[in-house]
Amino acid sequence: MKLPHILIGNSRWPHRFGRLVGRPTFYAWTVFVWTFVDDNRISPKQKRHEYQHVVQWAAGWLIGLVIWLVLLPGWVLILTPFTFNALYVFAMFVAWLAGDHPYRDNLFERDARDAAGEL
């Protein structure tokens, strides 16, 4: 089953988010099924990379749903969509502890580059 993937061009979010995390910019930023692109140009390889982040968000959402239903039933289900954020930050921390680059070498970025056929 292919998940929806919506590209939103001419967005300022990749620049804003990049500055927030100490980078000059990103070419794209994916949240749930939306990929914000700084212009309307995105290569097929970049699109596959960002689609993999959509898949990761969906997996994180499902993992969060199971966690919240088993451990914390009730109103905390509202936090389920943000499980991926917590997992991503944790993966950055693990990469940093291993002496790697927190963004470039975290599990999720490596997986996305692998899915896109990037080196």
PyMOL CGO cylinders between C-alpha atoms (Angstrom):
from pymol import cmd
from pymol.cgo import CYLINDER

trace = [
    CYLINDER, 0.00, 0.00, 0.00, 1.44, 3.34, -1.04, 0.3, 1, 1, 1, 1, 1, 1,
    CYLINDER, 1.44, 3.34, -1.04, 1.02, 6.15, 1.48, 0.3, 1, 1, 1, 1, 1, 1,
    CYLINDER, 1.02, 6.15, 1.48, -0.06, 9.62, 0.36, 0.3, 1, 1, 1, 1, 1, 1,
    CYLINDER, -0.06, 9.62, 0.36, 2.75, 12.09, -0.17, 0.3, 1, 1, 1, 1, 1, 1,
    CYLINDER, 2.75, 12.09, -0.17, 1.92, 15.76, -0.73, 0.3, 1, 1, 1, 1, 1, 1,
    CYLINDER, 1.92, 15.76, -0.73, 4.59, 18.15, -1.98, 0.3, 1, 1, 1, 1, 1, 1,
    CYLINDER, 4.59, 18.15, -1.98, 4.20, 21.82, -1.04, 0.3, 1, 1, 1, 1, 1, 1,
    CYLINDER, 4.20, 21.82, -1.04, 6.47, 24.06, -3.10, 0.3, 1, 1, 1, 1, 1, 1,
    CYLINDER, 6.47, 24.06, -3.10, 7.81, 27.54, -2.50, 0.3, 1, 1, 1, 1, 1, 1,
    CYLINDER, 7.81, 27.54, -2.50, 7.76, 26.99, 1.24, 0.3, 1, 1, 1, 1, 1, 1,
    CYLINDER, 7.76, 26.99, 1.24, 9.84, 28.84, 3.80, 0.3, 1, 1, 1, 1, 1, 1,
    CYLINDER, 9.84, 28.84, 3.80, 9.70, 25.91, 6.27, 0.3, 1, 1, 1, 1, 1, 1,
    CYLINDER, 9.70, 25.91, 6.27, 12.91, 24.17, 5.12, 0.3, 1, 1, 1, 1, 1, 1,
    CYLINDER, 12.91, 24.17, 5.12, 14.83, 27.42, 5.77, 0.3, 1, 1, 1, 1, 1, 1,
    CYLINDER, 14.83, 27.42, 5.77, 13.09, 28.11, 9.09, 0.3, 1, 1, 1, 1, 1, 1,
    CYLINDER, 13.09, 28.11, 9.09, 13.56, 24.58, 10.35, 0.3, 1, 1, 1, 1, 1, 1,
    CYLINDER, 13.56, 24.58, 10.35, 17.16, 24.52, 9.19, 0.3, 1, 1, 1, 1, 1, 1,
    CYLINDER, 17.16, 24.52, 9.19, 17.94, 27.68, 11.16, 0.3, 1, 1, 1, 1, 1, 1,
    CYLINDER, 17.94, 27.68, 11.16, 16.13, 26.25, 14.18, 0.3, 1, 1, 1, 1, 1, 1,
    CYLINDER, 16.13, 26.25, 14.18, 18.46, 23.24, 14.27, 0.3, 1, 1, 1, 1, 1, 1,
    CYLINDER, 18.46, 23.24, 14.27, 21.60, 25.20, 13.37, 0.3, 1, 1, 1, 1, 1, 1,
    CYLINDER, 21.60, 25.20, 13.37, 21.80, 24.54, 9.65, 0.3, 1, 1, 1, 1, 1, 1,
    CYLINDER, 21.80, 24.54, 9.65, 21.53, 27.18, 6.93, 0.3, 1, 1, 1, 1, 1, 1,
    CYLINDER, 21.53, 27.18, 6.93, 18.71, 25.32, 5.19, 0.3, 1, 1, 1, 1, 1, 1,
    CYLINDER, 18.71, 25.32, 5.19, 17.26, 21.99, 4.09, 0.3, 1, 1, 1, 1, 1, 1,
    CYLINDER, 17.26, 21.99, 4.09, 16.08, 21.36, 0.54, 0.3, 1, 1, 1, 1, 1, 1,
    CYLINDER, 16.08, 21.36, 0.54, 12.92, 19.84, 2.00, 0.3, 1, 1, 1, 1, 1, 1,
    CYLINDER, 12.92, 19.84, 2.00, 11.27, 19.10, 5.31, 0.3, 1, 1, 1, 1, 1, 1,
    CYLINDER, 11.27, 19.10, 5.31, 8.71, 16.32, 5.79, 0.3, 1, 1, 1, 1, 1, 1,
    CYLINDER, 8.71, 16.32, 5.79, 5.99, 16.27, 8.43, 0.3, 1, 1, 1, 1, 1, 1,
    CYLINDER, 5.99, 16.27, 8.43, 3.49, 13.42, 8.34, 0.3, 1, 1, 1, 1, 1, 1,
    CYLINDER, 3.49, 13.42, 8.34, 2.50, 13.18, 4.63, 0.3, 1, 1, 1, 1, 1, 1,
    CYLINDER, 2.50, 13.18, 4.63, 3.53, 16.72, 3.67, 0.3, 1, 1, 1, 1, 1, 1,
    CYLINDER, 3.53, 16.72, 3.67, 6.91, 17.60, 2.24, 0.3, 1, 1, 1, 1, 1, 1,
    CYLINDER, 6.91, 17.60, 2.24, 7.72, 21.29, 2.22, 0.3, 1, 1, 1, 1, 1, 1,
    CYLINDER, 7.72, 21.29, 2.22, 10.16, 22.22, -0.54, 0.3, 1, 1, 1, 1, 1, 1,
    CYLINDER, 10.16, 22.22, -0.54, 11.91, 25.58, -0.78, 0.3, 1, 1, 1, 1, 1, 1,
    CYLINDER, 11.91, 25.58, -0.78, 11.07, 25.78, -4.49, 0.3, 1, 1, 1, 1, 1, 1,
    CYLINDER, 11.07, 25.78, -4.49, 9.12, 23.61, -6.91, 0.3, 1, 1, 1, 1, 1, 1,
    CYLINDER, 9.12, 23.61, -6.91, 12.13, 21.59, -7.97, 0.3, 1, 1, 1, 1, 1, 1,
    CYLINDER, 12.13, 21.59, -7.97, 12.73, 18.25, -6.32, 0.3, 1, 1, 1, 1, 1, 1,
    CYLINDER, 12.73, 18.25, -6.32, 14.61, 15.44, -8.00, 0.3, 1, 1, 1, 1, 1, 1,
    CYLINDER, 14.61, 15.44, -8.00, 13.17, 11.90, -8.14, 0.3, 1, 1, 1, 1, 1, 1,
    CYLINDER, 13.17, 11.90, -8.14, 15.94, 10.80, -5.75, 0.3, 1, 1, 1, 1, 1, 1,
    CYLINDER, 15.94, 10.80, -5.75, 15.07, 13.57, -3.27, 0.3, 1, 1, 1, 1, 1, 1,
    CYLINDER, 15.07, 13.57, -3.27, 11.39, 12.69, -3.59, 0.3, 1, 1, 1, 1, 1, 1,
    CYLINDER, 11.39, 12.69, -3.59, 12.14, 9.02, -2.73, 0.3, 1, 1, 1, 1, 1, 1,
    CYLINDER, 12.14, 9.02, -2.73, 14.23, 10.20, 0.23, 0.3, 1, 1, 1, 1, 1, 1,
    CYLINDER, 14.23, 10.20, 0.23, 11.38, 12.35, 1.55, 0.3, 1, 1, 1, 1, 1, 1,
    CYLINDER, 11.38, 12.35, 1.55, 8.79, 9.64, 0.87, 0.3, 1, 1, 1, 1, 1, 1,
    CYLINDER, 8.79, 9.64, 0.87, 10.82, 7.33, 3.10, 0.3, 1, 1, 1, 1, 1, 1,
    CYLINDER, 10.82, 7.33, 3.10, 10.38, 9.90, 5.86, 0.3, 1, 1, 1, 1, 1, 1,
    CYLINDER, 10.38, 9.90, 5.86, 6.59, 9.68, 5.26, 0.3, 1, 1, 1, 1, 1, 1,
    CYLINDER, 6.59, 9.68, 5.26, 6.87, 5.91, 5.77, 0.3, 1, 1, 1, 1, 1, 1,
    CYLINDER, 6.87, 5.91, 5.77, 8.92, 6.50, 8.92, 0.3, 1, 1, 1, 1, 1, 1,
    CYLINDER, 8.92, 6.50, 8.92, 6.30, 8.93, 10.27, 0.3, 1, 1, 1, 1, 1, 1,
    CYLINDER, 6.30, 8.93, 10.27, 3.58, 6.32, 9.65, 0.3, 1, 1, 1, 1, 1, 1,
    CYLINDER, 3.58, 6.32, 9.65, 5.60, 3.62, 11.40, 0.3, 1, 1, 1, 1, 1, 1,
    CYLINDER, 5.60, 3.62, 11.40, 6.28, 5.97, 14.30, 0.3, 1, 1, 1, 1, 1, 1,
    CYLINDER, 6.28, 5.97, 14.30, 2.58, 6.76, 14.51, 0.3, 1, 1, 1, 1, 1, 1,
    CYLINDER, 2.58, 6.76, 14.51, 1.71, 3.06, 14.69, 0.3, 1, 1, 1, 1, 1, 1,
    CYLINDER, 1.71, 3.06, 14.69, 4.42, 2.38, 17.27, 0.3, 1, 1, 1, 1, 1, 1,
    CYLINDER, 4.42, 2.38, 17.27, 3.13, 5.31, 19.30, 0.3, 1, 1, 1, 1, 1, 1,
    CYLINDER, 3.13, 5.31, 19.30, -0.42, 4.06, 19.05, 0.3, 1, 1, 1, 1, 1, 1,
    CYLINDER, -0.42, 4.06, 19.05, 0.57, 0.67, 20.46, 0.3, 1, 1, 1, 1, 1, 1,
    CYLINDER, 0.57, 0.67, 20.46, 2.68, 2.25, 23.22, 0.3, 1, 1, 1, 1, 1, 1,
    CYLINDER, 2.68, 2.25, 23.22, -0.03, 4.65, 24.28, 0.3, 1, 1, 1, 1, 1, 1,
    CYLINDER, -0.03, 4.65, 24.28, -2.81, 2.04, 24.13, 0.3, 1, 1, 1, 1, 1, 1,
    CYLINDER, -2.81, 2.04, 24.13, -0.84, -0.52, 26.16, 0.3, 1, 1, 1, 1, 1, 1,
    CYLINDER, -0.84, -0.52, 26.16, 0.97, 1.73, 28.63, 0.3, 1, 1, 1, 1, 1, 1,
    CYLINDER, 0.97, 1.73, 28.63, -1.03, 4.93, 28.87, 0.3, 1, 1, 1, 1, 1, 1,
    CYLINDER, -1.03, 4.93, 28.87, -4.61, 4.51, 27.70, 0.3, 1, 1, 1, 1, 1, 1,
    CYLINDER, -4.61, 4.51, 27.70, -6.76, 7.59, 27.53, 0.3, 1, 1, 1, 1, 1, 1,
    CYLINDER, -6.76, 7.59, 27.53, -6.19, 11.20, 26.60, 0.3, 1, 1, 1, 1, 1, 1,
    CYLINDER, -6.19, 11.20, 26.60, -2.47, 10.77, 25.80, 0.3, 1, 1, 1, 1, 1, 1,
    CYLINDER, -2.47, 10.77, 25.80, -3.45, 9.27, 22.44, 0.3, 1, 1, 1, 1, 1, 1,
    CYLINDER, -3.45, 9.27, 22.44, -3.16, 12.85, 21.23, 0.3, 1, 1, 1, 1, 1, 1,
    CYLINDER, -3.16, 12.85, 21.23, 0.64, 12.43, 21.52, 0.3, 1, 1, 1, 1, 1, 1,
    CYLINDER, 0.64, 12.43, 21.52, 0.72, 9.44, 19.16, 0.3, 1, 1, 1, 1, 1, 1,
    CYLINDER, 0.72, 9.44, 19.16, 1.59, 11.40, 15.98, 0.3, 1, 1, 1, 1, 1, 1,
    CYLINDER, 1.59, 11.40, 15.98, 4.62, 12.88, 17.72, 0.3, 1, 1, 1, 1, 1, 1,
    CYLINDER, 4.62, 12.88, 17.72, 6.23, 9.54, 18.55, 0.3, 1, 1, 1, 1, 1, 1,
    CYLINDER, 6.23, 9.54, 18.55, 8.36, 9.83, 15.40, 0.3, 1, 1, 1, 1, 1, 1,
    CYLINDER, 8.36, 9.83, 15.40, 9.76, 13.15, 16.66, 0.3, 1, 1, 1, 1, 1, 1,
    CYLINDER, 9.76, 13.15, 16.66, 10.87, 11.53, 19.89, 0.3, 1, 1, 1, 1, 1, 1,
    CYLINDER, 10.87, 11.53, 19.89, 12.36, 8.54, 18.06, 0.3, 1, 1, 1, 1, 1, 1,
    CYLINDER, 12.36, 8.54, 18.06, 14.20, 10.84, 15.64, 0.3, 1, 1, 1, 1, 1, 1,
    CYLINDER, 14.20, 10.84, 15.64, 15.72, 12.91, 18.46, 0.3, 1, 1, 1, 1, 1, 1,
    CYLINDER, 15.72, 12.91, 18.46, 16.70, 9.70, 20.23, 0.3, 1, 1, 1, 1, 1, 1,
    CYLINDER, 16.70, 9.70, 20.23, 18.36, 8.42, 17.02, 0.3, 1, 1, 1, 1, 1, 1,
    CYLINDER, 18.36, 8.42, 17.02, 20.29, 11.70, 16.78, 0.3, 1, 1, 1, 1, 1, 1,
    CYLINDER, 20.29, 11.70, 16.78, 21.47, 11.28, 20.36, 0.3, 1, 1, 1, 1, 1, 1,
    CYLINDER, 21.47, 11.28, 20.36, 22.56, 7.67, 19.71, 0.3, 1, 1, 1, 1, 1, 1,
    CYLINDER, 22.56, 7.67, 19.71, 24.52, 8.76, 16.60, 0.3, 1, 1, 1, 1, 1, 1,
    CYLINDER, 24.52, 8.76, 16.60, 26.17, 11.54, 18.59, 0.3, 1, 1, 1, 1, 1, 1,
    CYLINDER, 26.17, 11.54, 18.59, 27.12, 9.14, 21.40, 0.3, 1, 1, 1, 1, 1, 1,
    CYLINDER, 27.12, 9.14, 21.40, 28.67, 6.85, 18.81, 0.3, 1, 1, 1, 1, 1, 1,
    CYLINDER, 28.67, 6.85, 18.81, 30.83, 9.73, 17.61, 0.3, 1, 1, 1, 1, 1, 1,
    CYLINDER, 30.83, 9.73, 17.61, 28.87, 10.19, 14.39, 0.3, 1, 1, 1, 1, 1, 1,
    CYLINDER, 28.87, 10.19, 14.39, 27.10, 13.26, 13.04, 0.3, 1, 1, 1, 1, 1, 1,
    CYLINDER, 27.10, 13.26, 13.04, 23.70, 13.53, 14.80, 0.3, 1, 1, 1, 1, 1, 1,
    CYLINDER, 23.70, 13.53, 14.80, 21.76, 14.56, 11.69, 0.3, 1, 1, 1, 1, 1, 1,
    CYLINDER, 21.76, 14.56, 11.69, 23.60, 12.93, 8.81, 0.3, 1, 1, 1, 1, 1, 1,
    CYLINDER, 23.60, 12.93, 8.81, 24.32, 9.62, 10.53, 0.3, 1, 1, 1, 1, 1, 1,
    CYLINDER, 24.32, 9.62, 10.53, 21.16, 8.95, 12.49, 0.3, 1, 1, 1, 1, 1, 1,
    CYLINDER, 21.16, 8.95, 12.49, 19.19, 5.80, 11.72, 0.3, 1, 1, 1, 1, 1, 1,
    CYLINDER, 19.19, 5.80, 11.72, 16.32, 7.63, 9.98, 0.3, 1, 1, 1, 1, 1, 1,
    CYLINDER, 16.32, 7.63, 9.98, 18.50, 9.67, 7.62, 0.3, 1, 1, 1, 1, 1, 1,
    CYLINDER, 18.50, 9.67, 7.62, 20.57, 6.62, 6.74, 0.3, 1, 1, 1, 1, 1, 1,
    CYLINDER, 20.57, 6.62, 6.74, 17.39, 4.68, 6.00, 0.3, 1, 1, 1, 1, 1, 1,
    CYLINDER, 17.39, 4.68, 6.00, 16.03, 7.49, 3.82, 0.3, 1, 1, 1, 1, 1, 1,
    CYLINDER, 16.03, 7.49, 3.82, 19.29, 7.78, 1.88, 0.3, 1, 1, 1, 1, 1, 1,
    CYLINDER, 19.29, 7.78, 1.88, 19.33, 4.01, 1.40, 0.3, 1, 1, 1, 1, 1, 1,
    CYLINDER, 19.33, 4.01, 1.40, 15.72, 3.99, 0.15, 0.3, 1, 1, 1, 1, 1, 1,
    CYLINDER, 15.72, 3.99, 0.15, 16.56, 6.75, -2.33, 0.3, 1, 1, 1, 1, 1, 1,
    CYLINDER, 16.56, 6.75, -2.33, 19.73, 5.05, -3.55, 0.3, 1, 1, 1, 1, 1, 1,
    CYLINDER, 19.73, 5.05, -3.55, 21.89, 7.90, -2.29, 0.3, 1, 1, 1, 1, 1, 1,
    CYLINDER, 21.89, 7.90, -2.29, 25.47, 7.28, -1.31, 0.3, 1, 1, 1, 1, 1, 1,
]
cmd.load_cgo(trace, "trace")
